[in-house]
Amino acid sequence: MKLEDVADKIKVKTTLEEKDLALILTELREKDSIETKISFFHAYVVDITKDSSKKDEWWFVTFRALFDVVLSPEVTWILRTEQMTGQEEFTMENKKKLFLPLYLEREKEPKKPKLSLVTG
């Protein structure tokens, strides 16, 4: 199975915003093996800041990995727009990765009941 195969089965957004959840996939392949495994973790996006030192669209994407109930320290990766929106794979430490912003239906704020003054 490849990263794209997994990504095709997940409802993803084409944008990334602060406070989004993302799924980060990593392709694992044993040396001299044709079998590929996929590992993943969820991440909570804390901050997205443009990298002004580059002329193209590169971003500092800061997130916290979510492992069970443990929240990791903040981690920052420098990614291009296509990479942080799941449109393009990238490699870190010789491993293919895919960063997928997840589409989650957020609950709308509950309507506050209308109060009226009753005098008697």
DSSP file (Angstrom, degrees, kcal/mol; ACC not computed):
  #  RESIDUE AA STRUCTURE BP1 BP2  ACC     N-H-->O    O-->H-N    N-H-->O    O-->H-N    TCO  KAPPA ALPHA  PHI   PSI    X-CA   Y-CA   Z-CA
    1    1 A M              0   0    0      0, 0.0     2,-0.2     0, 0.0     3,-0.0   0.000 360.0 360.0 360.0 141.8    0.0    0.0    0.0
    2    2 A K     >  -     0   0    0      1,-0.1     4,-1.5    25,-0.1     3,-0.4  -0.664 360.0-107.2-109.0 164.9    1.2    3.5   -0.8
    3    3 A L  H  > S+     0   0    0      1,-0.2     4,-2.5    -2,-0.2     5,-0.2   0.893 119.4  54.9 -56.9 -41.5    0.6    6.8    0.8
    4    4 A E  H  > S+     0   0    0      1,-0.2     4,-2.0     2,-0.2    -1,-0.2   0.860 102.8  56.9 -62.9 -34.8   -1.7    7.9   -2.0
    5    5 A D  H  4 S+     0   0    0     -3,-0.4     4,-0.5     2,-0.2    -1,-0.2   0.902 110.7  43.1 -63.4 -40.9   -3.8    4.8   -1.5
    6    6 A V  H >< S+     0   0    0     -4,-1.5     3,-1.5     1,-0.2     4,-0.3   0.924 111.7  54.1 -69.0 -44.6   -4.4    5.7    2.2
    7    7 A A  H >< S+     0   0    0     -4,-2.5     3,-1.3     1,-0.3    -2,-0.2   0.838 100.4  61.0 -60.5 -34.4   -5.0    9.4    1.4
    8    8 A D  T 3< S+     0   0    0     -4,-2.0    -1,-0.3     1,-0.2    -2,-0.2   0.722 103.1  51.9 -65.5 -20.2   -7.7    8.5   -1.2
    9    9 A K  T <  S+     0   0    0     -3,-1.5     2,-0.4    -4,-0.5    -1,-0.2   0.423  97.9  79.0 -96.5   0.2   -9.8    6.9    1.6
   10   10 A I  S <  S-     0   0    0     -3,-1.3     2,-0.9    -4,-0.3     0, 0.0  -0.887  81.2-122.5-115.1 139.7   -9.7    9.8    4.0
   11   11 A K        +     0   0    0     -2,-0.4    92,-2.1    92,-0.1     2,-0.3  -0.703  45.9 176.3 -80.3 106.6  -11.8   13.0    3.8
   12   12 A V  B     -A  102   0A   0     -2,-0.9    90,-0.2    90,-0.2     2,-0.2  -0.777  26.9-126.4-116.3 157.4   -9.2   15.7    3.7
   13   13 A K        -     0   0    0     88,-2.6    90,-0.1    -2,-0.3    -1,-0.0  -0.532  11.2-138.3 -91.0 163.7   -9.2   19.5    3.3
   14   14 A T  S    S+     0   0    0     -2,-0.2     2,-0.3    86,-0.1    -1,-0.1   0.318  86.7  54.6-102.6   5.6   -7.3   21.4    0.7
   15   15 A T        -     0   0    0     86,-0.1     2,-0.4    69,-0.0    -2,-0.2  -0.879  69.9-144.3-130.6 164.7   -6.3   24.1    3.2
   16   16 A L        +     0   0    0     -2,-0.3     2,-0.3     4,-0.0    69,-0.1  -0.998  21.4 173.5-133.2 131.8   -4.6   24.1    6.5
   17   17 A E    >   -     0   0    0     -2,-0.4     3,-1.7     4,-0.1    28,-0.2  -0.896  41.6 -83.1-131.7 160.4   -5.4   26.4    9.4
   18   18 A E  T 3  S+     0   0    0     -2,-0.3    28,-0.2     1,-0.2     3,-0.1  -0.349 115.8  28.1 -59.0 146.3   -4.4   26.9   13.0
   19   19 A K  T 3  S+     0   0    0     26,-2.9    -1,-0.2     1,-0.3     2,-0.1   0.452  92.6 131.7  75.8   5.0   -6.4   24.6   15.3
   20   20 A D    <   -     0   0    0     -3,-1.7    25,-2.8    25,-0.1     2,-0.4  -0.443  55.6-128.5 -77.1 158.7   -6.9   22.0   12.6
   21   21 A L  E     -B   44   0B   0     81,-0.4    81,-2.7    23,-0.2     2,-0.3  -0.873  28.0-170.5-101.7 144.0   -6.2   18.3   13.1
   22   22 A A  E     -BC  43 101B   0     21,-2.5    21,-2.5    -2,-0.4     2,-0.5  -0.927  20.1-136.5-132.0 157.6   -4.0   16.6   10.6
   23   23 A L  E     -BC  42 100B   0     77,-2.8    77,-2.8    -2,-0.3     2,-0.6  -0.974  17.8-159.0-113.1 125.1   -3.0   13.1    9.8
   24   24 A I  E     -BC  41  99B   0     17,-3.0    17,-1.5    -2,-0.5     2,-0.3  -0.921   8.8-165.3-110.8 116.6    0.7   12.5    9.1
   25   25 A L  E     -BC  40  98B   0     73,-2.7    73,-1.9    -2,-0.6     2,-0.4  -0.774   4.2-167.0-101.7 142.8    1.5    9.4    7.2
   26   26 A T  E     -BC  39  97B   0     13,-2.8    13,-2.7    -2,-0.3     2,-0.6  -0.998  16.6-137.2-130.6 130.7    5.0    7.8    6.9
   27   27 A E  E     -B   38   0B   0     69,-2.6     2,-0.5    -2,-0.4    69,-0.4  -0.765  20.9-164.5 -88.3 124.0    5.9    5.1    4.5
   28   28 A L  E     +B   37   0B   0      9,-3.8     9,-3.1    -2,-0.6     2,-0.4  -0.932  10.7 175.3-112.2 128.0    8.1    2.5    6.1
   29   29 A R  E     -B   36   0B   0     -2,-0.5     7,-0.1     7,-0.2     2,-0.1  -0.986  25.9-131.9-135.3 125.2   10.0    0.0    4.0
   30   30 A E    >   -     0   0    0      5,-0.6     3,-1.7    -2,-0.4     5,-0.1  -0.453  41.8 -92.2 -70.0 145.8   12.5   -2.5    5.3
   31   31 A K  T 3  S+     0   0    0      1,-0.3    -1,-0.1    -2,-0.1     3,-0.1  -0.348 111.1   8.4 -59.0 136.7   15.8   -2.7    3.4
   32   32 A D  T 3  S+     0   0    0      1,-0.2     2,-0.4    -3,-0.1    -1,-0.3   0.740 106.5 118.2  62.0  26.8   15.7   -5.2    0.6
   33   33 A S    <   -     0   0    0     -3,-1.7    -1,-0.2     2,-0.1     0, 0.0  -0.937  55.8-157.2-122.0 146.2   12.0   -5.7    1.0
   34   34 A I        +     0   0    0     -2,-0.4     2,-0.3    -3,-0.1    -1,-0.1   0.575  69.0 100.4 -92.7 -10.8    9.2   -5.0   -1.4
   35   35 A E        -     0   0    0     -5,-0.1    -5,-0.6     1,-0.0     2,-0.4  -0.573  57.2-161.8 -78.4 134.7    6.6   -4.8    1.4
   36   36 A T  E     -B   29   0B   0     -2,-0.3     2,-0.3    -7,-0.1    -7,-0.2  -0.956   3.7-166.4-117.9 134.9    5.6   -1.3    2.4
   37   37 A K  E     -B   28   0B   0     -9,-3.1    -9,-3.8    -2,-0.4     2,-0.5  -0.872  11.2-141.9-116.1 153.6    4.0   -0.4    5.7
   38   38 A I  E     -B   27   0B   0     -2,-0.3     2,-0.3   -11,-0.2   -11,-0.2  -0.963  14.5-173.2-116.9 126.1    2.3    2.9    6.7
   39   39 A S  E     +B   26   0B   0    -13,-2.7   -13,-2.8    -2,-0.5     2,-0.3  -0.813  12.7 178.9-108.6 159.3    2.6    4.4   10.1
   40   40 A F  E     -B   25   0B   0     -2,-0.3     2,-0.3   -15,-0.2   -15,-0.2  -0.983  16.8-173.0-152.8 161.6    0.6    7.5   11.1
   41   41 A F  E     -B   24   0B   0    -17,-1.5   -17,-3.0    -2,-0.3     2,-0.3  -0.975  26.7-117.2-151.3 157.6   -0.1    9.9   13.9
   42   42 A H  E     -BD  23  66B   0     24,-0.8    24,-3.1    -2,-0.3     2,-0.4  -0.654  28.5-162.4 -91.8 152.1   -2.6   12.7   14.4
   43   43 A A  E     -BD  22  65B   0    -21,-2.5   -21,-2.5    -2,-0.3     2,-0.6  -0.993  16.5-141.4-137.6 144.1   -1.4   16.3   15.0
   44   44 A Y  E     -BD  21  64B   0     20,-2.7    20,-2.0    -2,-0.4     2,-0.5  -0.928  27.3-132.1-103.0 118.6   -3.0   19.4   16.3
   45   45 A V  E     + D   0  63B   0    -25,-2.8   -26,-2.9    -2,-0.6    18,-0.3  -0.599  29.5 173.7 -79.0 121.1   -1.8   22.5   14.4
   46   46 A V  E     -     0   0B   0     16,-2.6     2,-0.3    -2,-0.5    17,-0.2   0.840  61.3  -1.4 -94.1 -41.6   -0.7   25.2   16.7
   47   47 A D  E     - D   0  62B   0     15,-1.7    15,-3.0   -29,-0.1     2,-0.4  -0.998  46.9-162.8-155.7 146.6    0.7   27.9   14.3
   48   48 A I  E     + D   0  61B   0     -2,-0.3     2,-0.4    13,-0.2    13,-0.2  -0.977  20.5 173.1-133.4 119.9    1.4   28.5   10.7
   49   49 A T  E     - D   0  60B   0     11,-2.2    11,-3.6    -2,-0.4     2,-0.1  -0.991  33.5-113.8-131.7 134.6    3.8   31.3    9.8
   50   50 A K  E     - D   0  59B   0     -2,-0.4     2,-1.2     9,-0.2     9,-0.3  -0.402  24.8-127.9 -65.1 137.8    5.2   32.3    6.4
   51   51 A D    >   -     0   0    0      7,-2.6     3,-1.5     1,-0.2     7,-0.3  -0.763  25.2-172.8 -86.4  98.2    9.0   31.7    6.0
   52   52 A S  T 3  S+     0   0    0     -2,-1.2    -1,-0.2     1,-0.3    -2,-0.0   0.570  73.9  74.0 -73.4  -7.6    9.9   35.2    4.7
   53   53 A S  T 3  S+     0   0    0     -3,-0.0     2,-0.4     5,-0.0    -1,-0.3   0.606  92.9  63.3 -80.5  -9.6   13.5   34.1    4.0
   54   54 A K  S <  S-     0   0    0     -3,-1.5     4,-0.2     2,-0.2    -3,-0.0  -0.889  72.0-146.1-115.4 146.9   12.3   32.1    1.0
   55   55 A K  S    S+     0   0    0     -2,-0.4    -1,-0.1     2,-0.1     2,-0.0   0.808  82.0  67.1 -82.1 -27.6   10.7   33.6   -2.1
   56   56 A D  S    S-     0   0    0      1,-0.1     2,-1.5    -5,-0.0    -2,-0.2  -0.241 108.8 -76.9 -81.0 178.0    8.4   30.7   -2.8
   57   57 A E        +     0   0    0     -7,-0.1    24,-1.4    -2,-0.0     2,-0.4  -0.614  68.2 152.6 -83.2  89.9    5.5   29.7   -0.5
   58   58 A W  E     - E   0  80B   0     -2,-1.5    -7,-2.6    -7,-0.3     2,-0.3  -0.914  22.1-164.8-115.0 146.0    7.2   27.9    2.4
   59   59 A W  E     -DE  50  79B   0     20,-2.9    20,-2.4    -2,-0.4     2,-0.8  -0.962  26.0-128.6-135.0 145.6    5.7   27.8    5.8
   60   60 A F  E     -DE  49  78B   0    -11,-3.6   -11,-2.2    -2,-0.3     2,-0.7  -0.868  31.8-167.2 -87.5 113.6    6.7   27.1    9.4
   61   61 A V  E     -DE  48  77B   0     16,-3.2    16,-2.4    -2,-0.8     2,-0.5  -0.915   1.6-167.6-108.3 112.4    4.0   24.6   10.5
   62   62 A T  E     +DE  47  76B   0    -15,-3.0   -16,-2.6    -2,-0.7   -15,-1.7  -0.861  18.3 156.0-103.8 130.5    4.1   24.1   14.2
   63   63 A F  E     -DE  45  75B   0     12,-2.9    12,-2.9    -2,-0.5     2,-0.5  -0.924  37.8-128.3-145.9 168.4    2.1   21.2   15.7
   64   64 A R  E     -DE  44  74B   0    -20,-2.0   -20,-2.7    -2,-0.3     2,-0.2  -0.993  28.2-129.3-121.0 126.2    1.8   18.8   18.6
   65   65 A A  E     -D   43   0B   0      8,-0.5     7,-2.3    -2,-0.5     2,-0.7  -0.513  16.6-140.8 -72.8 141.4    1.6   15.1   17.9
   66   66 A L  E     +DE  42  71B   0    -24,-3.1   -24,-0.8    -2,-0.2     2,-0.6  -0.913  23.2 176.0-108.1 110.0   -1.3   13.3   19.6
   67   67 A F  E >   - E   0  70B   0      3,-2.3     3,-3.2    -2,-0.7     2,-0.2  -0.956  64.4 -57.0-115.8 112.7   -0.4    9.9   20.9
   68   68 A D  T 3  S-     0   0    0     -2,-0.6     0, 0.0     1,-0.3     0, 0.0  -0.360 118.5 -27.1  51.0-115.4   -3.2    8.3   22.9
   69   69 A V  T 3  S+     0   0    0     -2,-0.2     2,-0.5    -3,-0.1    -1,-0.3   0.296 117.1 104.3-108.3   9.2   -3.9   10.8   25.5
   70   70 A V  E <   -E   67   0B   0     -3,-3.2    -3,-2.3     0, 0.0     2,-0.6  -0.782  58.5-150.7 -96.7 131.2   -0.4   12.3   25.6
   71   71 A L  E     -E   66   0B   0     -2,-0.5    -5,-0.2    -5,-0.2     3,-0.1  -0.889  18.7-141.3-100.1 123.1    0.2   15.7   23.9
   72   72 A S  E     -     0   0B   0     -7,-2.3     3,-0.1    -2,-0.6    -1,-0.0  -0.239  28.1 -86.5 -77.4 167.7    3.8   16.0   22.7
   73   73 A P  E     -     0   0B   0      0, 0.0    -8,-0.5     0, 0.0    -1,-0.2  -0.297  62.8 -80.2 -63.1 161.5    6.0   19.1   22.8
   74   74 A E  E     -E   64   0B   0    -10,-0.1     2,-0.4    -3,-0.1   -10,-0.2  -0.411  48.3-166.5 -67.7 141.1    5.5   21.5   19.9
   75   75 A V  E     -E   63   0B   0    -12,-2.9   -12,-2.9    -2,-0.1     2,-0.5  -0.974   5.1-153.9-127.0 141.0    7.4   20.5   16.7
   76   76 A T  E     -E   62   0B   0     -2,-0.4     2,-0.3   -14,-0.2   -14,-0.2  -0.975  10.7-177.2-121.4 127.3    7.9   22.8   13.7
   77   77 A W  E     -E   61   0B   0    -16,-2.4   -16,-3.2    -2,-0.5     2,-0.7  -0.887  25.0-131.6-112.7 150.3    8.4   21.6   10.1
   78   78 A I  E     +E   60   0B   0     -2,-0.3     2,-0.3   -18,-0.2   -18,-0.2  -0.918  40.6 168.2-102.4 115.4    9.1   23.9    7.2
   79   79 A L  E     -E   59   0B   0    -20,-2.4   -20,-2.9    -2,-0.7     2,-0.1  -0.920  34.7-120.0-130.4 150.5    6.8   22.8    4.4
   80   80 A R  E  >  -E   58   0B   0     -2,-0.3     4,-2.4   -22,-0.2     3,-0.5  -0.454  40.0-103.5 -79.0 162.4    5.6   24.2    1.0
   81   81 A T  H  > S+     0   0    0    -24,-1.4     4,-0.9     1,-0.2     6,-0.2   0.904 123.0  51.1 -54.0 -45.2    1.9   24.9    0.5
   82   82 A E  H  4>S+     0   0    0      1,-0.2     5,-1.8   -25,-0.2     6,-1.4   0.824 111.3  48.9 -64.6 -31.0    1.4   21.8   -1.5
   83   83 A Q  H >45S+     0   0    0     -3,-0.5     3,-1.1     4,-0.2    16,-0.6   0.893 110.4  48.0 -76.0 -40.4    3.1   19.7    1.2
   84   84 A M  H 3<5S+     0   0    0     -4,-2.4    -1,-0.2     1,-0.2    -2,-0.2   0.568 111.9  51.6 -80.4  -5.7    1.1   21.0    4.1
   85   85 A T  T 3<5S-     0   0    0     -4,-0.9    -1,-0.2    -5,-0.2    -2,-0.2   0.204 115.4-109.1-112.7  14.1   -2.2   20.6    2.2
   86   86 A G  T < 5S+     0   0    0     -3,-1.1    -3,-0.2    13,-0.4    -4,-0.1   0.578  88.9 113.5  76.5   9.3   -1.7   17.0    1.3
   87   87 A Q  S   <S+     0   0    0     -5,-1.8     2,-0.4    -6,-0.2    -4,-0.2   0.634  77.4  33.9 -87.3 -14.4   -1.1   17.6   -2.4
   88   88 A E  S    S-     0   0    0     -6,-1.4    11,-0.4    11,-0.2    -2,-0.2  -0.993  73.1-131.6-147.2 133.6    2.5   16.5   -2.4
   89   89 A E        -     0   0    0     -2,-0.4     2,-0.3     9,-0.1     9,-0.2  -0.384  26.0-168.8 -72.6 158.9    4.6   13.9   -0.6
   90   90 A F  E     -F   97   0B   0      7,-2.0     7,-3.3    -7,-0.1     2,-0.4  -0.939  15.8-122.1-143.8 167.8    7.9   14.9    0.9
   91   91 A T  E     +F   96   0B   0     -2,-0.3     2,-0.4     5,-0.2     5,-0.2  -0.936  23.1 175.1-119.7 135.2   10.9   13.1    2.4
   92   92 A M  E >  S-F   95   0B   0      3,-2.2     3,-1.4    -2,-0.4    -2,-0.0  -0.993  78.8  -7.5-135.3 129.3   12.3   13.4    5.9
   93   93 A E  T 3  S-     0   0    0     -2,-0.4    -1,-0.1     1,-0.3     3,-0.1   0.892 129.7 -58.0  51.2  44.1   15.2   11.2    7.0
   94   94 A N  T 3  S+     0   0    0      1,-0.2     2,-0.4    -3,-0.0    -1,-0.3   0.713 114.1 116.7  60.9  24.9   14.8    9.1    3.8
   95   95 A K  E <   - F   0  92B   0     -3,-1.4    -3,-2.2   -67,-0.1    -1,-0.2  -0.986  66.7-123.1-124.1 131.8   11.1    8.3    4.6
   96   96 A K  E     - F   0  91B   0     -2,-0.4   -69,-2.6   -69,-0.4     2,-0.3  -0.490  34.2-173.2 -70.6 138.8    8.2    9.5    2.5
   97   97 A K  E     -CF  26  90B   0     -7,-3.3    -7,-2.0   -71,-0.2     2,-0.4  -0.936  17.0-162.8-132.5 156.0    5.6   11.5    4.3
   98   98 A L  E     -C   25   0B   0    -73,-1.9   -73,-2.7    -2,-0.3     2,-0.6  -0.977   8.3-155.1-140.6 125.8    2.2   12.9    3.6
   99   99 A F  E     -C   24   0B   0    -16,-0.6   -13,-0.4   -11,-0.4   -75,-0.2  -0.900  16.5-172.8-104.1 112.8    0.6   15.7    5.7
  100  100 A L  E     -C   23   0B   0    -77,-2.8   -77,-2.8    -2,-0.6     2,-0.3  -0.913  17.9-144.9-115.9 111.1   -3.2   15.6    5.4
  101  101 A P  E     -C   22   0B   0      0, 0.0   -88,-2.6     0, 0.0     2,-0.3  -0.586  29.3-130.8 -68.8 128.5   -5.4   18.3    6.9
  102  102 A L  B     -A   12   0A   0    -81,-2.7     2,-0.8    -2,-0.3   -81,-0.4  -0.610   4.1-131.6 -88.5 141.0   -8.5   16.5    8.1
  103  103 A Y        +     0   0    0    -92,-2.1     2,-0.4    -2,-0.3   -92,-0.1  -0.811  33.9 174.0 -88.5 115.6  -12.0   17.6    7.3
  104  104 A L        -     0   0    0     -2,-0.8     2,-0.8   -83,-0.0   -83,-0.0  -0.985  33.2-127.2-123.8 131.5  -14.0   17.7   10.5
  105  105 A E        -     0   0    0     -2,-0.4     2,-0.3     1,-0.0    -2,-0.0  -0.676  29.9-148.5 -76.9 117.6  -17.5   19.0   10.8
  106  106 A R        -     0   0    0     -2,-0.8     2,-0.2     1,-0.1    -1,-0.0  -0.658  18.7-109.8 -88.2 141.7  -17.3   21.4   13.7
  107  107 A E        -     0   0    0     -2,-0.3     2,-0.2     1,-0.1    -1,-0.1  -0.464  32.6-120.5 -67.7 137.8  -20.3   21.9   15.8
  108  108 A K        -     0   0    0     -2,-0.2    -1,-0.1     1,-0.1     3,-0.1  -0.497  40.3 -89.8 -74.1 150.3  -22.0   25.2   15.3
  109  109 A E        -     0   0    0     -2,-0.2    -1,-0.1     1,-0.1     3,-0.1  -0.387  51.2-107.2 -60.7 133.4  -22.2   27.3   18.5
  110  110 A P        -     0   0    0      0, 0.0     2,-0.2     0, 0.0    -1,-0.1  -0.330  35.8-106.6 -63.8 143.7  -25.4   26.5   20.2
  111  111 A K        -     0   0    0     -3,-0.1     3,-0.0     1,-0.1    -3,-0.0  -0.500  31.8-123.8 -71.0 136.1  -28.0   29.1   20.0
  112  112 A K        -     0   0    0     -2,-0.2    -1,-0.1     1,-0.1     3,-0.0  -0.613  31.3-107.4 -79.5 137.8  -28.5   31.0   23.2
  113  113 A P        -     0   0    0      0, 0.0     2,-0.5     0, 0.0    -1,-0.1  -0.361  32.4-114.0 -65.5 144.1  -32.1   30.9   24.5
  114  114 A K        -     0   0    0     -3,-0.0     2,-0.4    -2,-0.0    -3,-0.0  -0.650  33.0-154.3 -78.5 129.0  -33.9   34.2   24.1
  115  115 A L        -     0   0    0     -2,-0.5     2,-0.4    -3,-0.0    -3,-0.0  -0.835  11.4-172.6-105.5 141.8  -34.7   35.6   27.5
  116  116 A S        -     0   0    0     -2,-0.4     2,-0.6     2,-0.0    -2,-0.0  -0.982  27.7-115.1-132.6 148.6  -37.5   37.9   28.2
  117  117 A L        -     0   0    0     -2,-0.4     2,-0.6     2,-0.0    -2,-0.0  -0.687  28.3-162.4 -84.3 122.6  -38.4   39.7   31.4
  118  118 A V        -     0   0    0     -2,-0.6     2,-0.4     2,-0.0    -2,-0.0  -0.924   7.0-173.3-108.3 123.1  -41.6   38.6   32.9
  119  119 A T              0   0    0     -2,-0.6    -2,-0.0     1,-0.1     0, 0.0  -0.882 360.0 360.0-113.1 148.2  -43.2   40.9   35.4
  120  120 A G              0   0    0     -2,-0.4    -1,-0.1     0, 0.0    -2,-0.0   0.479 360.0 360.0-135.4 360.0  -46.2   39.9   37.3
